[in-house]
């Protein structure tokens, strides 16, 4: 299971998975807490409707918002049963959060590499311009 996270911005609130989640808790605990908040009836499973309502009323990370509730739900309920157990929710959402984190680390590394290449090119260009200017100086005067 994976969600294509290319082209989405870094989740500035990823340490707080959804509003109300503790920033210091492990991902699985955050997902357990989130599930308990969504499962207001205490049935042990949530429906797509409950998930979508939580998606709209809570503050999911930017990557989740960009992907959309339906895309996230399809990862949670790949068999299309219409509901997800607590165990499946916690497992799937924890995996999705790890994928997001890995994606952002890769994205950050690529941005850092691109900046380094740009700086090298800029420095080389300045050096070449200096050489061109010095070679054009009239040394016979």
C-alpha positions as CSV (number, residue, x, y, z in Angstrom):
1,X,0.0,0.0,0.0
2,X,1.3,3.4,-0.9
3,X,0.1,6.8,-1.8
4,X,1.9,8.9,-4.4
5,X,3.2,11.8,-2.4
6,X,5.2,13.4,-5.2
7,X,4.4,17.0,-5.7
8,X,3.0,17.7,-2.3
9,X,4.5,20.0,0.2
10,X,6.2,19.0,3.4
11,X,3.8,18.4,6.3
12,X,4.5,21.3,8.7
13,X,2.2,19.7,11.2
14,X,3.3,16.1,10.8
15,X,4.5,15.9,14.4
16,X,0.9,16.5,15.4
17,X,-0.8,14.0,13.1
18,X,-4.2,15.5,13.5
19,X,-5.4,18.1,15.9
20,X,-5.4,16.8,19.4
21,X,-2.5,14.3,18.9
22,X,0.5,14.6,21.2
23,X,3.6,15.6,19.4
24,X,5.8,13.4,21.5
25,X,3.8,10.1,21.3
26,X,4.9,7.4,18.9
27,X,3.1,7.2,15.6
28,X,1.1,4.1,16.6
29,X,-0.1,5.9,19.7
30,X,-1.1,9.0,17.7
31,X,-3.1,6.8,15.3
32,X,-4.7,4.9,18.2
33,X,-5.8,8.2,19.8
34,X,-7.1,9.5,16.4
35,X,-9.1,6.3,15.9
36,X,-10.6,6.6,19.3
37,X,-11.6,10.2,18.5
38,X,-13.2,9.1,15.2
39,X,-15.0,6.0,16.7
40,X,-17.4,8.0,18.8
41,X,-19.7,5.0,19.2
42,X,-16.9,2.8,20.5
43,X,-17.8,0.1,18.1
44,X,-14.1,-0.8,17.3
45,X,-14.4,0.1,13.7
46,X,-15.0,3.2,11.7
47,X,-16.9,3.8,8.5
48,X,-15.8,5.9,5.5
49,X,-18.4,8.4,6.4
50,X,-16.9,8.8,9.9
51,X,-13.4,9.0,8.5
52,X,-14.5,11.7,5.9
53,X,-16.2,13.7,8.6
54,X,-13.0,13.6,10.8
55,X,-11.0,14.5,7.7
56,X,-13.1,17.6,7.2
57,X,-13.4,18.7,10.8
58,X,-9.9,17.9,12.1
59,X,-6.6,19.1,10.9
60,X,-4.9,16.4,8.8
61,X,-1.3,17.0,7.7
62,X,-0.9,18.8,4.4
63,X,0.1,15.7,2.5
64,X,-3.1,13.9,3.6
65,X,-5.1,17.0,2.6
66,X,-3.4,17.0,-0.8
67,X,-4.1,13.3,-1.3
68,X,-7.7,13.7,-0.2
69,X,-9.9,11.7,2.1
70,X,-11.0,9.2,-0.6
71,X,-7.4,8.3,-1.5
72,X,-6.5,7.8,2.2
73,X,-9.6,5.8,2.8
74,X,-8.8,3.5,-0.2
75,X,-5.5,2.7,1.5
76,X,-7.2,2.0,4.8
77,X,-10.0,-0.2,3.2
78,X,-8.3,-1.8,0.1
79,X,-11.0,-4.6,0.1
80,X,-13.7,-1.9,0.0
81,X,-15.6,-3.4,2.9
82,X,-16.9,0.0,4.1
83,X,-15.3,-0.1,7.5
84,X,-11.9,-0.4,9.1
85,X,-10.9,-1.9,12.4
86,X,-8.8,-0.1,14.9
87,X,-5.9,-2.5,14.3
88,X,-6.0,-2.0,10.5
89,X,-6.4,1.8,10.9
90,X,-3.4,2.1,13.2
91,X,-1.3,-0.2,11.1
92,X,-2.1,1.5,7.8
93,X,-2.0,5.0,9.0
94,X,1.4,4.4,10.8
95,X,2.7,3.1,7.5
96,X,1.4,6.1,5.6
97,X,3.0,8.4,8.1
98,X,6.4,6.6,7.6
99,X,6.0,6.9,3.9
100,X,5.4,10.6,4.2
101,X,8.4,11.1,6.4
102,X,10.6,9.1,4.0
103,X,9.3,11.0,1.1
104,X,10.1,14.3,2.8
105,X,13.6,13.2,3.7
106,X,14.3,12.2,0.1
107,X,12.8,15.5,-1.1
108,X,14.9,17.5,1.4
109,X,18.1,15.6,0.2
110,X,17.3,16.4,-3.4
111,X,16.7,20.1,-2.7
112,X,20.0,20.2,-0.8
113,X,21.8,18.6,-3.7
114,X,20.2,21.0,-6.2
115,X,21.3,23.9,-4.1
116,X,24.8,22.6,-3.9
117,X,24.9,22.1,-7.7
118,X,23.6,25.7,-8.2
119,X,26.2,27.1,-5.9
120,X,29.0,25.2,-7.7
121,X,27.8,26.4,-11.0
122,X,27.5,30.0,-9.8
123,X,30.9,29.9,-8.3
124,X,32.4,28.4,-11.5
125,X,30.7,31.0,-13.6
126,X,32.1,33.8,-11.4
127,X,35.6,32.3,-11.7
128,X,35.3,32.1,-15.5
129,X,34.0,35.6,-15.7
130,X,37.0,36.7,-13.6
131,X,39.4,34.9,-15.9
132,X,37.8,36.4,-19.0
133,X,38.0,39.9,-17.6
134,X,41.7,39.4,-16.5
135,X,42.6,38.0,-19.9
136,X,41.1,41.1,-21.6
137,X,43.1,43.6,-19.5
138,X,45.7,45.4,-21.6
139,X,49.0,44.5,-20.0
140,X,51.1,46.5,-22.5
141,X,50.1,49.9,-21.0
